[in-house]
Amino acid sequence: MPLPPDLSKPIFALMPHLADRIMQGLCTYCSLGLDEFRDELSAKEYSISGMCQSCQDKTFGVNEEELEEGAPW
């Protein structure tokens, strides 16, 4: 499991419910539990935003063809 986001960031003071989700092991966007991350870049994004893999895919897009071939990142 990657490191969670830094809870001392100003966003968590403004939106403490997001910090609560992180402390409970939930996604900051969908509030669901965390699954495995596809790759190191996705795990790193979690440490920035607190988003699960599914929310990252919805936010940043995912190319199904690249997934089948093996993503270059």
C-alpha positions as CSV (number, residue, x, y, z in Angstrom):
1,M,0.0,0.0,0.0
2,P,1.4,3.4,-0.9
3,L,1.8,6.2,1.5
4,P,-1.3,8.2,2.1
5,P,-1.4,11.9,1.3
6,D,0.2,14.4,3.7
7,L,-2.6,15.3,6.0
8,S,-0.9,18.6,6.9
9,K,-1.7,20.1,3.5
10,P,-4.1,23.1,3.7
11,I,-6.8,21.3,1.7
12,F,-7.4,18.9,4.6
13,A,-7.9,21.8,7.0
14,L,-10.5,23.2,4.6
15,M,-12.1,19.9,4.0
16,P,-11.6,17.7,7.0
17,H,-13.9,15.0,5.8
18,L,-11.3,14.1,3.2
19,A,-8.7,13.6,5.9
20,D,-11.2,11.3,7.7
21,R,-11.6,9.2,4.5
22,I,-7.8,8.8,4.2
23,M,-7.5,7.8,7.8
24,Q,-10.2,5.2,7.2
25,G,-8.5,3.8,4.1
26,L,-11.1,5.2,1.8
27,C,-10.9,7.1,-1.5
28,T,-11.3,10.8,-1.1
29,Y,-13.6,11.0,-4.1
30,C,-15.9,8.0,-4.1
31,S,-15.5,7.0,-0.4
32,L,-15.0,3.3,-1.3
33,G,-12.2,1.2,0.0
34,L,-8.9,1.1,-1.8
35,D,-8.0,-1.7,-4.2
36,E,-4.7,-2.5,-5.8
37,F,-3.1,0.2,-7.9
38,R,-2.2,-0.6,-11.5
39,D,1.4,0.7,-11.4
40,E,3.8,2.8,-9.5
41,L,2.5,6.1,-11.0
42,S,-1.0,5.3,-9.9
43,A,0.2,4.6,-6.4
44,K,2.1,7.9,-6.4
45,E,-1.0,9.7,-7.5
46,Y,-2.8,8.2,-4.5
47,S,-0.2,9.7,-2.2
48,I,-1.0,13.1,-3.8
49,S,-4.8,13.1,-4.2
50,G,-6.1,10.1,-2.2
51,M,-7.9,8.8,-5.2
52,C,-8.5,5.0,-5.7
53,Q,-7.5,3.4,-9.1
54,S,-11.1,3.6,-10.4
55,C,-11.4,7.3,-9.6
56,Q,-8.0,8.0,-11.2
57,D,-9.1,6.2,-14.4
58,K,-12.3,8.3,-14.5
59,T,-10.5,11.5,-13.8
60,F,-7.5,11.1,-16.0
61,G,-8.9,8.7,-18.5
62,V,-7.6,5.3,-19.4
63,N,-7.0,3.8,-22.8
64,E,-8.2,0.2,-22.8
65,E,-5.9,-0.6,-25.7
66,E,-2.9,0.5,-23.7
67,L,-4.0,-1.6,-20.8
68,E,-4.1,-4.7,-22.9
69,E,-0.7,-4.0,-24.5
70,G,0.9,-2.8,-21.2
71,A,0.9,0.8,-20.5
72,P,4.2,2.7,-21.2
73,W,4.2,4.4,-17.8
